[in-house]
Amino acid sequence: MARHCETCHASSADPRNGAPSNVTFDTRSDVLRWRERIFDNAAADNTSMPPGPDDPPRAERDALADWLACGAP
């Protein structure tokens, strides 16, 4: 989350690069609130986030999917 998501989705991110101001991943409860959206955009074979050339490899996306499915422990 810190490496690939919070650069735009932290409440302190500046600039947010178009990330909605209410979509933040500062805390575990934030991640849980948005976990379906995170999965749909960035986990497993969903690759729309993060945008740009430094996309996480598939193994990291699969790990994110598993982590989210387990309740982001």
mmCIF file of the N, C-alpha and C atoms, coordinates in Angstrom:
data_MODEL
# 
_entry.id   MODEL 
# 
loop_
_atom_site.group_PDB 
_atom_site.id 
_atom_site.type_symbol 
_atom_site.label_atom_id 
_atom_site.label_alt_id 
_atom_site.label_comp_id 
_atom_site.label_asym_id 
_atom_site.label_entity_id 
_atom_site.label_seq_id 
_atom_site.pdbx_PDB_ins_code 
_atom_site.Cartn_x 
_atom_site.Cartn_y 
_atom_site.Cartn_z 
_atom_site.occupancy 
_atom_site.B_iso_or_equiv 
_atom_site.pdbx_formal_charge 
_atom_site.auth_seq_id 
_atom_site.auth_comp_id 
_atom_site.auth_asym_id 
_atom_site.auth_atom_id 
_atom_site.pdbx_PDB_model_num 
ATOM 1   N N  . MET A 1 1  ? 0.831   -1.180  0.000   1.00 0.00 ? 1  MET A N  1 
ATOM 2   C CA . MET A 1 1  ? 0.000   0.000   0.000   1.00 0.00 ? 1  MET A CA 1 
ATOM 3   C C  . MET A 1 1  ? 0.880   1.250   0.000   1.00 0.00 ? 1  MET A C  1 
ATOM 4   N N  . ALA A 1 2  ? 1.886   1.254   0.858   1.00 0.00 ? 2  ALA A N  1 
ATOM 5   C CA . ALA A 1 2  ? 2.732   2.443   0.960   1.00 0.00 ? 2  ALA A CA 1 
ATOM 6   C C  . ALA A 1 2  ? 3.479   2.719   -0.347  1.00 0.00 ? 2  ALA A C  1 
ATOM 7   N N  . ARG A 1 3  ? 4.005   1.681   -0.955  1.00 0.00 ? 3  ARG A N  1 
ATOM 8   C CA . ARG A 1 3  ? 4.830   1.873   -2.151  1.00 0.00 ? 3  ARG A CA 1 
ATOM 9   C C  . ARG A 1 3  ? 4.012   2.212   -3.394  1.00 0.00 ? 3  ARG A C  1 
ATOM 10  N N  . HIS A 1 4  ? 2.878   1.566   -3.566  1.00 0.00 ? 4  HIS A N  1 
ATOM 11  C CA . HIS A 1 4  ? 2.146   1.713   -4.826  1.00 0.00 ? 4  HIS A CA 1 
ATOM 12  C C  . HIS A 1 4  ? 0.858   2.526   -4.729  1.00 0.00 ? 4  HIS A C  1 
ATOM 13  N N  . CYS A 1 5  ? 0.316   2.700   -3.542  1.00 0.00 ? 5  CYS A N  1 
ATOM 14  C CA . CYS A 1 5  ? -1.008  3.330   -3.434  1.00 0.00 ? 5  CYS A CA 1 
ATOM 15  C C  . CYS A 1 5  ? -0.999  4.666   -2.704  1.00 0.00 ? 5  CYS A C  1 
ATOM 16  N N  . GLU A 1 6  ? -0.268  4.725   -1.597  1.00 0.00 ? 6  GLU A N  1 
ATOM 17  C CA . GLU A 1 6  ? -0.348  5.907   -0.759  1.00 0.00 ? 6  GLU A CA 1 
ATOM 18  C C  . GLU A 1 6  ? 0.350   7.136   -1.338  1.00 0.00 ? 6  GLU A C  1 
ATOM 19  N N  . THR A 1 7  ? 1.086   6.981   -2.416  1.00 0.00 ? 7  THR A N  1 
ATOM 20  C CA . THR A 1 7  ? 1.671   8.169   -3.041  1.00 0.00 ? 7  THR A CA 1 
ATOM 21  C C  . THR A 1 7  ? 0.575   9.096   -3.536  1.00 0.00 ? 7  THR A C  1 
ATOM 22  N N  . CYS A 1 8  ? -0.591  8.549   -3.839  1.00 0.00 ? 8  CYS A N  1 
ATOM 23  C CA . CYS A 1 8  ? -1.753  9.360   -4.250  1.00 0.00 ? 8  CYS A CA 1 
ATOM 24  C C  . CYS A 1 8  ? -2.915  9.237   -3.264  1.00 0.00 ? 8  CYS A C  1 
ATOM 25  N N  . HIS A 1 9  ? -3.006  8.099   -2.562  1.00 0.00 ? 9  HIS A N  1 
ATOM 26  C CA . HIS A 1 9  ? -4.159  7.824   -1.710  1.00 0.00 ? 9  HIS A CA 1 
ATOM 27  C C  . HIS A 1 9  ? -3.858  7.928   -0.218  1.00 0.00 ? 9  HIS A C  1 
ATOM 28  N N  . ALA A 1 10 ? -2.937  8.789   0.162   1.00 0.00 ? 10 ALA A N  1 
ATOM 29  C CA . ALA A 1 10 ? -2.726  9.123   1.574   1.00 0.00 ? 10 ALA A CA 1 
ATOM 30  C C  . ALA A 1 10 ? -3.317  10.511  1.790   1.00 0.00 ? 10 ALA A C  1 
ATOM 31  N N  . SER A 1 11 ? -3.829  10.762  2.976   1.00 0.00 ? 11 SER A N  1 
ATOM 32  C CA . SER A 1 11 ? -4.422  12.076  3.226   1.00 0.00 ? 11 SER A CA 1 
ATOM 33  C C  . SER A 1 11 ? -3.385  13.186  3.090   1.00 0.00 ? 11 SER A C  1 
ATOM 34  N N  . SER A 1 12 ? -2.127  12.850  3.273   1.00 0.00 ? 12 SER A N  1 
ATOM 35  C CA . SER A 1 12 ? -1.063  13.845  3.156   1.00 0.00 ? 12 SER A CA 1 
ATOM 36  C C  . SER A 1 12 ? -0.454  13.924  1.758   1.00 0.00 ? 12 SER A C  1 
ATOM 37  N N  . ALA A 1 13 ? -0.934  13.124  0.819   1.00 0.00 ? 13 ALA A N  1 
ATOM 38  C CA . ALA A 1 13 ? -0.366  13.099  -0.539  1.00 0.00 ? 13 ALA A CA 1 
ATOM 39  C C  . ALA A 1 13 ? -0.571  14.437  -1.228  1.00 0.00 ? 13 ALA A C  1 
ATOM 40  N N  . ASP A 1 14 ? 0.502   14.919  -1.802  1.00 0.00 ? 14 ASP A N  1 
ATOM 41  C CA . ASP A 1 14 ? 0.450   16.182  -2.534  1.00 0.00 ? 14 ASP A CA 1 
ATOM 42  C C  . ASP A 1 14 ? 1.522   16.132  -3.615  1.00 0.00 ? 14 ASP A C  1 
ATOM 43  N N  . PRO A 1 15 ? 1.148   16.043  -4.861  1.00 0.00 ? 15 PRO A N  1 
ATOM 44  C CA . PRO A 1 15 ? -0.211  16.079  -5.395  1.00 0.00 ? 15 PRO A CA 1 
ATOM 45  C C  . PRO A 1 15 ? -0.861  14.704  -5.304  1.00 0.00 ? 15 PRO A C  1 
ATOM 46  N N  . ARG A 1 16 ? -2.176  14.694  -5.422  1.00 0.00 ? 16 ARG A N  1 
ATOM 47  C CA . ARG A 1 16 ? -2.929  13.432  -5.373  1.00 0.00 ? 16 ARG A CA 1 
ATOM 48  C C  . ARG A 1 16 ? -3.097  12.837  -6.770  1.00 0.00 ? 16 ARG A C  1 
ATOM 49  N N  . ASN A 1 17 ? -2.675  13.551  -7.784  1.00 0.00 ? 17 ASN A N  1 
ATOM 50  C CA . ASN A 1 17 ? -2.705  13.042  -9.158  1.00 0.00 ? 17 ASN A CA 1 
ATOM 51  C C  . ASN A 1 17 ? -4.084  12.546  -9.581  1.00 0.00 ? 17 ASN A C  1 
ATOM 52  N N  . GLY A 1 18 ? -5.109  13.247  -9.178  1.00 0.00 ? 18 GLY A N  1 
ATOM 53  C CA . GLY A 1 18 ? -6.469  12.901  -9.572  1.00 0.00 ? 18 GLY A CA 1 
ATOM 54  C C  . GLY A 1 18 ? -7.189  11.951  -8.639  1.00 0.00 ? 18 GLY A C  1 
ATOM 55  N N  . ALA A 1 19 ? -6.516  11.444  -7.612  1.00 0.00 ? 19 ALA A N  1 
ATOM 56  C CA . ALA A 1 19 ? -7.184  10.546  -6.660  1.00 0.00 ? 19 ALA A CA 1 
ATOM 57  C C  . ALA A 1 19 ? -8.241  11.341  -5.895  1.00 0.00 ? 19 ALA A C  1 
ATOM 58  N N  . PRO A 1 20 ? -9.438  10.791  -5.761  1.00 0.00 ? 20 PRO A N  1 
ATOM 59  C CA . PRO A 1 20 ? -10.487 11.493  -5.017  1.00 0.00 ? 20 PRO A CA 1 
ATOM 60  C C  . PRO A 1 20 ? -10.038 11.781  -3.585  1.00 0.00 ? 20 PRO A C  1 
ATOM 61  N N  . SER A 1 21 ? -10.352 12.941  -3.094  1.00 0.00 ? 21 SER A N  1 
ATOM 62  C CA . SER A 1 21 ? -9.884  13.348  -1.766  1.00 0.00 ? 21 SER A CA 1 
ATOM 63  C C  . SER A 1 21 ? -10.442 12.477  -0.645  1.00 0.00 ? 21 SER A C  1 
ATOM 64  N N  . ASN A 1 22 ? -11.580 11.836  -0.873  1.00 0.00 ? 22 ASN A N  1 
ATOM 65  C CA . ASN A 1 22 ? -12.164 11.001  0.176   1.00 0.00 ? 22 ASN A CA 1 
ATOM 66  C C  . ASN A 1 22 ? -11.679 9.548   0.130   1.00 0.00 ? 22 ASN A C  1 
ATOM 67  N N  . VAL A 1 23 ? -10.871 9.194   -0.855  1.00 0.00 ? 23 VAL A N  1 
ATOM 68  C CA . VAL A 1 23 ? -10.361 7.828   -0.969  1.00 0.00 ? 23 VAL A CA 1 
ATOM 69  C C  . VAL A 1 23 ? -8.924  7.810   -0.467  1.00 0.00 ? 23 VAL A C  1 
ATOM 70  N N  . THR A 1 24 ? -8.782  7.499   0.827   1.00 0.00 ? 24 THR A N  1 
ATOM 71  C CA . THR A 1 24 ? -7.465  7.451   1.442   1.00 0.00 ? 24 THR A CA 1 
ATOM 72  C C  . THR A 1 24 ? -7.237  6.077   2.050   1.00 0.00 ? 24 THR A C  1 
ATOM 73  N N  . PHE A 1 25 ? -5.972  5.689   2.099   1.00 0.00 ? 25 PHE A N  1 
ATOM 74  C CA . PHE A 1 25 ? -5.591  4.386   2.634   1.00 0.00 ? 25 PHE A CA 1 
ATOM 75  C C  . PHE A 1 25 ? -4.603  4.557   3.786   1.00 0.00 ? 25 PHE A C  1 
ATOM 76  N N  . ASP A 1 26 ? -4.857  5.532   4.644   1.00 0.00 ? 26 ASP A N  1 
ATOM 77  C CA . ASP A 1 26 ? -3.953  5.835   5.751   1.00 0.00 ? 26 ASP A CA 1 
ATOM 78  C C  . ASP A 1 26 ? -3.955  4.761   6.841   1.00 0.00 ? 26 ASP A C  1 
ATOM 79  N N  . THR A 1 27 ? -5.076  4.128   7.050   1.00 0.00 ? 27 THR A N  1 
ATOM 80  C CA . THR A 1 27 ? -5.206  3.174   8.145   1.00 0.00 ? 27 THR A CA 1 
ATOM 81  C C  . THR A 1 27 ? -5.782  1.854   7.628   1.00 0.00 ? 27 THR A C  1 
ATOM 82  N N  . ARG A 1 28 ? -5.693  0.839   8.465   1.00 0.00 ? 28 ARG A N  1 
ATOM 83  C CA . ARG A 1 28 ? -6.274  -0.453  8.110   1.00 0.00 ? 28 ARG A CA 1 
ATOM 84  C C  . ARG A 1 28 ? -7.769  -0.310  7.893   1.00 0.00 ? 28 ARG A C  1 
ATOM 85  N N  . SER A 1 29 ? -8.436  0.475   8.720   1.00 0.00 ? 29 SER A N  1 
ATOM 86  C CA . SER A 1 29 ? -9.885  0.643   8.541   1.00 0.00 ? 29 SER A CA 1 
ATOM 87  C C  . SER A 1 29 ? -10.199 1.347   7.226   1.00 0.00 ? 29 SER A C  1 
ATOM 88  N N  . ASP A 1 30 ? -9.324  2.267   6.793   1.00 0.00 ? 30 ASP A N  1 
ATOM 89  C CA . ASP A 1 30 ? -9.506  2.880   5.469   1.00 0.00 ? 30 ASP A CA 1 
ATOM 90  C C  . ASP A 1 30 ? -9.422  1.818   4.381   1.00 0.00 ? 30 ASP A C  1 
ATOM 91  N N  . VAL A 1 31 ? -8.419  0.973   4.484   1.00 0.00 ? 31 VAL A N  1 
ATOM 92  C CA . VAL A 1 31 ? -8.233  -0.088  3.477   1.00 0.00 ? 31 VAL A CA 1 
ATOM 93  C C  . VAL A 1 31 ? -9.444  -1.018  3.474   1.00 0.00 ? 31 VAL A C  1 
ATOM 94  N N  . LEU A 1 32 ? -9.926  -1.385  4.647   1.00 0.00 ? 32 LEU A N  1 
ATOM 95  C CA . LEU A 1 32 ? -11.098 -2.260  4.724   1.00 0.00 ? 32 LEU A CA 1 
ATOM 96  C C  . LEU A 1 32 ? -12.325 -1.583  4.116   1.00 0.00 ? 32 LEU A C  1 
ATOM 97  N N  . ARG A 1 33 ? -12.464 -0.296  4.354   1.00 0.00 ? 33 ARG A N  1 
ATOM 98  C CA . ARG A 1 33 ? -13.600 0.440   3.782   1.00 0.00 ? 33 ARG A CA 1 
ATOM 99  C C  . ARG A 1 33 ? -13.581 0.383   2.268   1.00 0.00 ? 33 ARG A C  1 
ATOM 100 N N  . TRP A 1 34 ? -12.388 0.455   1.689   1.00 0.00 ? 34 TRP A N  1 
ATOM 101 C CA . TRP A 1 34 ? -12.245 0.521   0.237   1.00 0.00 ? 34 TRP A CA 1 
ATOM 102 C C  . TRP A 1 34 ? -11.773 -0.788  -0.376  1.00 0.00 ? 34 TRP A C  1 
ATOM 103 N N  . ARG A 1 35 ? -11.753 -1.888  0.361   1.00 0.00 ? 35 ARG A N  1 
ATOM 104 C CA . ARG A 1 35 ? -11.099 -3.098  -0.149  1.00 0.00 ? 35 ARG A CA 1 
ATOM 105 C C  . ARG A 1 35 ? -11.713 -3.646  -1.435  1.00 0.00 ? 35 ARG A C  1 
ATOM 106 N N  . GLU A 1 36 ? -13.012 -3.562  -1.615  1.00 0.00 ? 36 GLU A N  1 
ATOM 107 C CA . GLU A 1 36 ? -13.590 -4.043  -2.875  1.00 0.00 ? 36 GLU A CA 1 
ATOM 108 C C  . GLU A 1 36 ? -13.115 -3.192  -4.047  1.00 0.00 ? 36 GLU A C  1 
ATOM 109 N N  . ARG A 1 37 ? -13.068 -1.893  -3.833  1.00 0.00 ? 37 ARG A N  1 
ATOM 110 C CA . ARG A 1 37 ? -12.596 -0.994  -4.888  1.00 0.00 ? 37 ARG A CA 1 
ATOM 111 C C  . ARG A 1 37 ? -11.103 -1.214  -5.154  1.00 0.00 ? 37 ARG A C  1 
ATOM 112 N N  . ILE A 1 38 ? -10.328 -1.415  -4.095  1.00 0.00 ? 38 ILE A N  1 
ATOM 113 C CA . ILE A 1 38 ? -8.898  -1.698  -4.260  1.00 0.00 ? 38 ILE A CA 1 
ATOM 114 C C  . ILE A 1 38 ? -8.724  -2.976  -5.077  1.00 0.00 ? 38 ILE A C  1 
ATOM 115 N N  . PHE A 1 39 ? -9.464  -4.021  -4.698  1.00 0.00 ? 39 PHE A N  1 
ATOM 116 C CA . PHE A 1 39 ? -9.371  -5.279  -5.434  1.00 0.00 ? 39 PHE A CA 1 
ATOM 117 C C  . PHE A 1 39 ? -9.739  -5.074  -6.897  1.00 0.00 ? 39 PHE A C  1 
ATOM 118 N N  . ASP A 1 40 ? -10.863 -4.404  -7.148  1.00 0.00 ? 40 ASP A N  1 
ATOM 119 C CA . ASP A 1 40 ? -11.346 -4.212  -8.519  1.00 0.00 ? 40 ASP A CA 1 
ATOM 120 C C  . ASP A 1 40 ? -10.386 -3.412  -9.392  1.00 0.00 ? 40 ASP A C  1 
ATOM 121 N N  . ASN A 1 41 ? -9.549  -2.594  -8.773  1.00 0.00 ? 41 ASN A N  1 
ATOM 122 C CA . ASN A 1 41 ? -8.649  -1.750  -9.544  1.00 0.00 ? 41 ASN A CA 1 
ATOM 123 C C  . ASN A 1 41 ? -7.190  -2.182  -9.526  1.00 0.00 ? 41 ASN A C  1 
ATOM 124 N N  . ALA A 1 42 ? -6.779  -2.971  -8.511  1.00 0.00 ? 42 ALA A N  1 
ATOM 125 C CA . ALA A 1 42 ? -5.343  -3.193  -8.373  1.00 0.00 ? 42 ALA A CA 1 
ATOM 126 C C  . ALA A 1 42 ? -4.913  -4.606  -8.007  1.00 0.00 ? 42 ALA A C  1 
ATOM 127 N N  . ALA A 1 43 ? -5.829  -5.503  -7.692  1.00 0.00 ? 43 ALA A N  1 
ATOM 128 C CA . ALA A 1 43 ? -5.430  -6.832  -7.224  1.00 0.00 ? 43 ALA A CA 1 
ATOM 129 C C  . ALA A 1 43 ? -5.673  -7.897  -8.290  1.00 0.00 ? 43 ALA A C  1 
ATOM 130 N N  . ALA A 1 44 ? -4.937  -8.990  -8.145  1.00 0.00 ? 44 ALA A N  1 
ATOM 131 C CA . ALA A 1 44 ? -5.029  -10.130 -9.070  1.00 0.00 ? 44 ALA A CA 1 
ATOM 132 C C  . ALA A 1 44 ? -4.791  -9.655  -10.505 1.00 0.00 ? 44 ALA A C  1 
ATOM 133 N N  . ASP A 1 45 ? -5.733  -9.908  -11.416 1.00 0.00 ? 45 ASP A N  1 
ATOM 134 C CA . ASP A 1 45 ? -5.511  -9.486  -12.809 1.00 0.00 ? 45 ASP A CA 1 
ATOM 135 C C  . ASP A 1 45 ? -6.114  -8.116  -13.117 1.00 0.00 ? 45 ASP A C  1 
ATOM 136 N N  . ASN A 1 46 ? -6.501  -7.376  -12.099 1.00 0.00 ? 46 ASN A N  1 
ATOM 137 C CA . ASN A 1 46 ? -7.005  -6.009  -12.271 1.00 0.00 ? 46 ASN A CA 1 
ATOM 138 C C  . ASN A 1 46 ? -5.820  -5.049  -12.240 1.00 0.00 ? 46 ASN A C  1 
ATOM 139 N N  . THR A 1 47 ? -5.632  -4.316  -13.320 1.00 0.00 ? 47 THR A N  1 
ATOM 140 C CA . THR A 1 47 ? -4.395  -3.536  -13.467 1.00 0.00 ? 47 THR A CA 1 
ATOM 141 C C  . THR A 1 47 ? -4.606  -2.049  -13.749 1.00 0.00 ? 47 THR A C  1 
ATOM 142 N N  . SER A 1 48 ? -5.794  -1.521  -13.480 1.00 0.00 ? 48 SER A N  1 
ATOM 143 C CA . SER A 1 48 ? -5.997  -0.105  -13.792 1.00 0.00 ? 48 SER A CA 1 
ATOM 144 C C  . SER A 1 48 ? -5.290  0.823   -12.806 1.00 0.00 ? 48 SER A C  1 
ATOM 145 N N  . MET A 1 49 ? -4.952  0.329   -11.632 1.00 0.00 ? 49 MET A N  1 
ATOM 146 C CA . MET A 1 49 ? -4.205  1.105   -10.650 1.00 0.00 ? 49 MET A CA 1 
ATOM 147 C C  . MET A 1 49 ? -3.000  0.295   -10.219 1.00 0.00 ? 49 MET A C  1 
ATOM 148 N N  . PRO A 1 50 ? -1.924  0.906   -9.903  1.00 0.00 ? 50 PRO A N  1 
ATOM 149 C CA . PRO A 1 50 ? -1.644  2.320   -10.099 1.00 0.00 ? 50 PRO A CA 1 
ATOM 150 C C  . PRO A 1 50 ? -1.312  2.599   -11.561 1.00 0.00 ? 50 PRO A C  1 
ATOM 151 N N  . PRO A 1 51 ? -1.624  3.799   -11.997 1.00 0.00 ? 51 PRO A N  1 
ATOM 152 C CA . PRO A 1 51 ? -1.289  4.149   -13.374 1.00 0.00 ? 51 PRO A CA 1 
ATOM 153 C C  . PRO A 1 51 ? 0.210   4.424   -13.511 1.00 0.00 ? 51 PRO A C  1 
ATOM 154 N N  . GLY A 1 52 ? 0.709   4.237   -14.683 1.00 0.00 ? 52 GLY A N  1 
ATOM 155 C CA . GLY A 1 52 ? 2.110   4.589   -14.912 1.00 0.00 ? 52 GLY A CA 1 
ATOM 156 C C  . GLY A 1 52 ? 2.984   3.405   -15.247 1.00 0.00 ? 52 GLY A C  1 
ATOM 157 N N  . PRO A 1 53 ? 4.232   3.696   -15.478 1.00 0.00 ? 53 PRO A N  1 
ATOM 158 C CA . PRO A 1 53 ? 5.151   2.662   -15.965 1.00 0.00 ? 53 PRO A CA 1 
ATOM 159 C C  . PRO A 1 53 ? 5.659   1.708   -14.887 1.00 0.00 ? 53 PRO A C  1 
ATOM 160 N N  . ASP A 1 54 ? 5.513   2.052   -13.617 1.00 0.00 ? 54 ASP A N  1 
ATOM 161 C CA . ASP A 1 54 ? 6.073   1.225   -12.546 1.00 0.00 ? 54 ASP A CA 1 
ATOM 162 C C  . ASP A 1 54 ? 5.010   0.356   -11.891 1.00 0.00 ? 54 ASP A C  1 
ATOM 163 N N  . ASP A 1 55 ? 4.253   -0.366  -12.709 1.00 0.00 ? 55 ASP A N  1 
ATOM 164 C CA . ASP A 1 55 ? 3.194   -1.215  -12.182 1.00 0.00 ? 55 ASP A CA 1 
ATOM 165 C C  . ASP A 1 55 ? 3.765   -2.338  -11.330 1.00 0.00 ? 55 ASP A C  1 
ATOM 166 N N  . PRO A 1 56 ? 3.037   -2.715  -10.294 1.00 0.00 ? 56 PRO A N  1 
ATOM 167 C CA . PRO A 1 56 ? 3.477   -3.856  -9.489  1.00 0.00 ? 56 PRO A CA 1 
ATOM 168 C C  . PRO A 1 56 ? 3.420   -5.133  -10.321 1.00 0.00 ? 56 PRO A C  1 
ATOM 169 N N  . PRO A 1 57 ? 4.330   -6.056  -10.075 1.00 0.00 ? 57 PRO A N  1 
ATOM 170 C CA . PRO A 1 57 ? 4.290   -7.334  -10.802 1.00 0.00 ? 57 PRO A CA 1 
ATOM 171 C C  . PRO A 1 57 ? 3.071   -8.149  -10.379 1.00 0.00 ? 57 PRO A C  1 
ATOM 172 N N  . ARG A 1 58 ? 2.708   -9.116  -11.182 1.00 0.00 ? 58 ARG A N  1 
ATOM 173 C CA . ARG A 1 58 ? 1.533   -9.945  -10.935 1.00 0.00 ? 58 ARG A CA 1 
ATOM 174 C C  . ARG A 1 58 ? 1.605   -10.616 -9.565  1.00 0.00 ? 58 ARG A C  1 
ATOM 175 N N  . ALA A 1 59 ? 2.776   -11.053 -9.158  1.00 0.00 ? 59 ALA A N  1 
ATOM 176 C CA . ALA A 1 59 ? 2.912   -11.719 -7.854  1.00 0.00 ? 59 ALA A CA 1 
ATOM 177 C C  . ALA A 1 59 ? 2.488   -10.788 -6.717  1.00 0.00 ? 59 ALA A C  1 
ATOM 178 N N  . GLU A 1 60 ? 2.828   -9.512  -6.816  1.00 0.00 ? 60 GLU A N  1 
ATOM 179 C CA . GLU A 1 60 ? 2.408   -8.551  -5.788  1.00 0.00 ? 60 GLU A CA 1 
ATOM 180 C C  . GLU A 1 60 ? 0.911   -8.319  -5.845  1.00 0.00 ? 60 GLU A C  1 
ATOM 181 N N  . ARG A 1 61 ? 0.349   -8.288  -7.048  1.00 0.00 ? 61 ARG A N  1 
ATOM 182 C CA . ARG A 1 61 ? -1.100  -8.115  -7.191  1.00 0.00 ? 61 ARG A CA 1 
ATOM 183 C C  . ARG A 1 61 ? -1.841  -9.328  -6.619  1.00 0.00 ? 61 ARG A C  1 
ATOM 184 N N  . ASP A 1 62 ? -1.297  -10.522 -6.820  1.00 0.00 ? 62 ASP A N  1 
ATOM 185 C CA . ASP A 1 62 ? -1.901  -11.724 -6.255  1.00 0.00 ? 62 ASP A CA 1 
ATOM 186 C C  . ASP A 1 62 ? -1.808  -11.704 -4.724  1.00 0.00 ? 62 ASP A C  1 
ATOM 187 N N  . ALA A 1 63 ? -0.673  -11.261 -4.205  1.00 0.00 ? 63 ALA A N  1 
ATOM 188 C CA . ALA A 1 63 ? -0.522  -11.155 -2.751  1.00 0.00 ? 63 ALA A CA 1 
ATOM 189 C C  . ALA A 1 63 ? -1.500  -10.134 -2.174  1.00 0.00 ? 63 ALA A C  1 
ATOM 190 N N  . LEU A 1 64 ? -1.695  -9.025  -2.886  1.00 0.00 ? 64 LEU A N  1 
ATOM 191 C CA . LEU A 1 64 ? -2.666  -8.034  -2.452  1.00 0.00 ? 64 LEU A CA 1 
ATOM 192 C C  . LEU A 1 64 ? -4.067  -8.628  -2.420  1.00 0.00 ? 64 LEU A C  1 
ATOM 193 N N  . ALA A 1 65 ? -4.418  -9.395  -3.435  1.00 0.00 ? 65 ALA A N  1 
ATOM 194 C CA . ALA A 1 65 ? -5.728  -10.041 -3.485  1.00 0.00 ? 65 ALA A CA 1 
ATOM 195 C C  . ALA A 1 65 ? -5.918  -10.971 -2.289  1.00 0.00 ? 65 ALA A C  1 
ATOM 196 N N  . ASP A 1 66 ? -4.914  -11.774 -1.971  1.00 0.00 ? 66 ASP A N  1 
ATOM 197 C CA . ASP A 1 66 ? -4.994  -12.681 -0.833  1.00 0.00 ? 66 ASP A CA 1 
ATOM 198 C C  . ASP A 1 66 ? -5.105  -11.910 0.470   1.00 0.00 ? 66 ASP A C  1 
ATOM 199 N N  . TRP A 1 67 ? -4.320  -10.862 0.624   1.00 0.00 ? 67 TRP A N  1 
ATOM 200 C CA . TRP A 1 67 ? -4.313  -10.035 1.838   1.00 0.00 ? 67 TRP A CA 1 
ATOM 201 C C  . TRP A 1 67 ? -5.687  -9.410  2.052   1.00 0.00 ? 67 TRP A C  1 
ATOM 202 N N  . LEU A 1 68 ? -6.260  -8.864  0.982   1.00 0.00 ? 68 LEU A N  1 
ATOM 203 C CA . LEU A 1 68 ? -7.580  -8.255  1.084   1.00 0.00 ? 68 LEU A CA 1 
ATOM 204 C C  . LEU A 1 68 ? -8.635  -9.301  1.429   1.00 0.00 ? 68 LEU A C  1 
ATOM 205 N N  . ALA A 1 69 ? -8.552  -10.475 0.810   1.00 0.00 ? 69 ALA A N  1 
ATOM 206 C CA . ALA A 1 69 ? -9.516  -11.546 1.058   1.00 0.00 ? 69 ALA A CA 1 
ATOM 207 C C  . ALA A 1 69 ? -9.466  -12.022 2.510   1.00 0.00 ? 69 ALA A C  1 
ATOM 208 N N  . CYS A 1 70 ? -8.308  -11.908 3.121   1.00 0.00 ? 70 CYS A N  1 
ATOM 209 C CA . CYS A 1 70 ? -8.144  -12.321 4.525   1.00 0.00 ? 70 CYS A CA 1 
ATOM 210 C C  . CYS A 1 70 ? -8.489  -11.208 5.499   1.00 0.00 ? 70 CYS A C  1 
ATOM 211 N N  . GLY A 1 71 ? -8.977  -10.088 5.011   1.00 0.00 ? 71 GLY A N  1 
ATOM 212 C CA . GLY A 1 71 ? -9.348  -8.975  5.885   1.00 0.00 ? 71 GLY A CA 1 
ATOM 213 C C  . GLY A 1 71 ? -8.226  -8.008  6.169   1.00 0.00 ? 71 GLY A C  1 
ATOM 214 N N  . ALA A 1 72 ? -7.197  -8.014  5.341   1.00 0.00 ? 72 ALA A N  1 
ATOM 215 C CA . ALA A 1 72 ? -6.059  -7.100  5.461   1.00 0.00 ? 72 ALA A CA 1 
ATOM 216 C C  . ALA A 1 72 ? -5.423  -7.134  6.851   1.00 0.00 ? 72 ALA A C  1 
ATOM 217 N N  . PRO A 1 73 ? -5.027  -8.351  7.308   1.00 0.00 ? 73 PRO A N  1 
ATOM 218 C CA . PRO A 1 73 ? -4.451  -8.442  8.658   1.00 0.00 ? 73 PRO A CA 1 
ATOM 219 C C  . PRO A 1 73 ? -3.080  -7.790  8.769   1.00 0.00 ? 73 PRO A C  1 
# 
